[in-house]
Amino acid sequence: MLSSILHKLKEGVNLLWYEQQEKCLLCDNLVQETICQSCRLEYFRPELNRCYACGKLIGQNKIRCSDCKEGKGPKYLTIATSLGHYSGAWKDFIQKVKFKGQPYLLASINYYINGWVIKNLPPPDAIVPVPMHHSRLAQRGFNQADVLASILSRQLGIIYRDVLHRNRDTIPQTSLGRQERLNNVLGAFYLKKDVDLKGQIIWLVDDVVTTGTTLDECAQVLKCHGVRDVYAICLAAGIEEIQ
């Protein structure tokens, strides 16, 4: 009897919870979910493919963007995917997480990122974040890639492994040209001591991908130490002009 009553109370509480209207995380629309459908369509663009090499949003009939077709993209990533387009309110959200000390906001989007990666990537042996240099980590107080990787690990029951080290504080990639990006991160990462990843499938996590240079440098290090496949996951990427 008591268990039945408690069950009904729980159902009632859940009903009240889901009936409450709150504002969309990205706009002022009143919704019963974290991100409204309008924002999901505008920023996540589920109808578009992602470039397999760099994660950029591309046309439905493509598997690689123009740059990657010309050999300008990553060479060590098996597949890269991104949840949305780095623009507007989605860009503002990511910058709020990074630069305004609000990493807890990432927990509020776990439903969307979990669903996306499960749909688009095979199960991994471990999740690895792109590391931040210790000087920048001390300044910011957290690594958003590490927070995101931890959330994915906890929600999906996949092992989290902090195995990469960044040995110098590189210039932000967004301010550089392609060749400058390559030079900027060349040799900037290495695998920590006594780490065995031979034959494993890795999900490599970062917040934003531009050309994929940073991710590819990390992937090269992992593959040089016997990793079988490296799949990159990012919250946002650029978009190729759709003809």
N, C-alpha and C positions, 0 to 999 in steps of 0.2 A: 504493500500500500504506500509506504513512505517513498520508495524508489519511484513509484508511478507519479506521485505528487511532485517530487523533485524534477522528474523528467518533464512534466507539463510546465512547471515554473521555468525551467531552462528554455523550453520552446517559446514561452511567452516573452522572456527576456530577449531571446534571439530575434523574435519577430519585431519587438519594439526597437531593437538596435538597427535592424535593416530598414525599418520604416523611417528612421530619422533621416532628414535631409541635411546634407552638408555641402560646402562649396567644393568644387573641383579643385584639385591640387594645382592645376595650371591656369585656371580662369575663375570667374565669379559665378559660373553657372551652378545652380542648386542641383545636386545629384544624389543618388543613393549608392554611389561607388566612388573610388578614389580619384579617378580621372574620367571625365565625361567622354561620351562617344565622339563628340565633335573634335575634342583635342586629340583623342587617339587617332582619328582619321587624318587630322592635319599634320601631326608630328610623327606618329609611328608608321604611317603609310604602309599598311599591311598588304596593299595590292602590288607593291613594288618588290622586286627581287633585291638581294644584297650581293655585291660582287664577292665571289668566292675567295678572292685573293686579299682584298683590303677591307671589305665590309661596307663599302660605299653603297648608297641606295641607287639602284639602276632600273632600267625598263623591264617589263615583264618577260620579254623575249630574250633577255641577256643573262649570262652567268658571270661575265667579267666586265669591268668598266673599260673605257678606252685606254686609259693609262696602263692598266695591268695587261691588256692585250698587247701593248707595245713593249712589254717587259720592264715597265717602270715601277711596278708594284712589289709587294712582298714575295719572297721566294721560299720561305721556310714554313709558312703557315699552311696547314691542310685546308682549313676553311675559316673565314672570318665572318662574323655576323654582328649586326648592331640593332638595337631595339628601335631607335628612331633617328630622325633628322635633326642635326645640331642647328637649331634655329628657334627664334621666337621664345615662347614661354618654356619650351623644353630646354633650350640653352640656358635660360634664366634660372631654371630649377637646378641644373647641374652646377652652375656657377655659384648658386646660393649654398649648395652642399660644400663645394670646395673652398670658397673664399669668404663665406660668412659663418663658418664653424657650425654647420648644421648637418653632419653626416647621418644623424638619426632619421632624416627624411628618406634615406634610401630604403629603410625598412617598410615604408608605406607603399613602395612600388614593387615589392617582391612578387606579388601575384602576376604582374605583367612580364617582368624579366624572367621569372621561372617558367611561365608558359611559353615564352618565346624560345628560350634555349632548349627546352625539352622537345619542342616541335622541330627545331632546326639542326640539332647536334646529337651525336651518339653519346651514350653514357661514358664518362671518363673514369680513370682510376683516381684522379686527384684534381683539385682546383688550386691554381697558383696565381697570386696577384702580381702585377707589374710593380716592382719595388720603387720606393721613393728614397732619394738620398737623405742621409741622416740630418744634414743641416736644414733641409726644407721640411723634413718631418718634425724637427724640433720647433721650427717656426710655426707650422700649421697645426701641429698637435695630433694629426691623424693622416693616414693615407686612404683616400677615397676608394682606390682600387682594392685595398686590403679590406675595408669595410664591406664593399660589395661582394668580394669573394667569400668573406666569412658568412654573410647572409645567405648566399647561394649554398654554401656548404651545409649550414644548419638546416635550411629549409628542405634541401633535396637529399640530405643524408650522404653527402659525398665528402671524402677526406679533403681537408684543407691543408696545404703545405706551403709554408713560407720559405722557399728554397733558393730564391734568387736574391742577389745583392747588387746594389747600384754603387759603383766605386767612385763616381764623381757627379757633381751637381750640374747637369746639362741645362742649356738654354731652352726655354719652352719651344716646342717644335712648331707651334702655330705661327711664330714670327719669322720662320726660316723658309728658304726655297728648298727644292727637292735635294740637290746635292749637299746643301748645308745641313739638311736633316740627317742625311747618311753619315756625314762626317761628325755631326754632333753626338750621335749615340754609338759610334763605332767603338767597340771595346768597353762600353760603359757598364756592362753587366757580366756577372759570373755566377756559377753555381756554388753554393756553400759547401763546405767540407763534409765528407762522409754521407753524401746524399746519393741514393741509388734509385734512378728512375728508368732503368733499362726496360724497354719493351712496353712502357706505359703510354696511355692516352691522357693528355693533359688539356684542361680548359684553362686558358690564359686570360686573365681578367684585367681590363682597364676601363676608365670612364669614357674617354673620347678618342676616336681614331681619325686622323687626317689622311696621311698617306700610308699609314701602317708601318712606318720605319721603326718606331720603338718596339712595337709588337714583334716585328720580324727579327730584330736584333736579339730579343729575349728568346724567340723560338729557335734561332740558330744555336744559341748556347744550350738550350734544352736538347735539341737534336744531336748536337755534338757529344752529348753525354748519354746517348742511347734511347732517348724518348722516341716512341713510334710515330705519334701524331700530335700536333698542337693545333687546337681549335681556339680561336680568339673570340672573346665576348666583350662588347662595349655597349654603353648606354646610347651613344650617339655617333653618327658619322656624317660626312658630307653627302651631297646628292648630285648625281650627274644630270645635266640638262636633258629632260625627256623630249625627244623629237615628236 
